[in-house]
Structure formats: C-alpha cells, structure tokens
Amino acid sequence: MKIEVATLAGGCFWGLEDLLRRIPGVQEVEVGYTGGLSENASYQEVKTGKTGHAESVQIKFDSSVLTYEQVLLQFFRMHDPTTKNQQGNDRGTQYRSVIFYHTPQQRATAEAVILRVDRSHAWKDPVVTEIIPAGPWWRAEDYHQDYLLKNSEGYTCHYLRNIEF
C-alpha cells in the first residue's frame, strides 16, 4: 500500500467527506480548515468568512489502487466547480472550490485535470477552482467528523453527477 494525501475544498465539507469515503482505495477522510491565515482555526471563526480558510477535506488514499487524477475527477463530479464561493445554499469564501497541492506533481495533475474538465464542456461555465499550495491543516471539531454518518438527515448539496470528462 502506498498512501498519498489529497486536500480539497468544494463547499460544505460534510457532503464531500461522505462521498469520498465510498471510493475504493480511500483509506481515511478527515474534515478541517485550511487556506487561510488564522492559526488553530475553528468552525466559529471559519463560518464568518473572515479567516480566509475553506471548509476542506483531507483524503488519505492508496495510490496503488486509486490515482490522484482519479480522486480529482471524482471531486469534479461531486460539486459544481464553476460557482465562485458557493455550493448550493452555502455562500462565502469558506465554501470556495480549491485543490491544495502537496507536491509539484499534484499541481501539474490538478492543472491538467482542470483543463480536461473545461474542454469536456460537461459544465456549461468555466471551472473557477483554485490551485494553491497546501498549508497548515486544522482538524475540524469532532462533531463535524463523519457528520452525515451520525446524522443521516443532515444537509448536503453534494452528489455524484453522471458526467464524464
């Protein structure tokens, strides 16, 4: 097993976490905050939209089973990457679409995948997903972890769309 880490943001982290954990090869998914300036970020701060952090997921996956490219292609099927700072009813910079890369290879893959998604015209508008270096990760509070497993009636605006890139 070869474990690799991917860090993504695409709206409320509950729905992304729930869908990502179901993908064969994904070993672990954690929700948290990254991309901003404040240290020890918490939900109470991040929800204001003033920290610069995005609600994010950090995925540990077996890259001998699932490639980083495949993770990204699934990511682009489960959220709308063409809406700036918004997913469903959630609005604000904390809900923006971001790929936080950990290596130069991840950055190159992210750029290639975005180009592929745009050229496919699966989405009617251009992709606005940011690609930025991964920075400090702040794990979200325990009640956010596995939220939709604990709260089956919980809100999500994420679902796997039947689209190909």
Beta strands, then each sheet from edge to edge (+ up, - down):
strand 1: 3-10
strand 2: 26-34
strand 3: 54-62
strand 4: 86-87
strand 5: 90-91
strand 6: 97-101
strand 7: 130-133
strand 8: 138-139
sheet 1: 7+ 6+ 1- 3+ 2- 8+
sheet 2: 4+ 5-
end
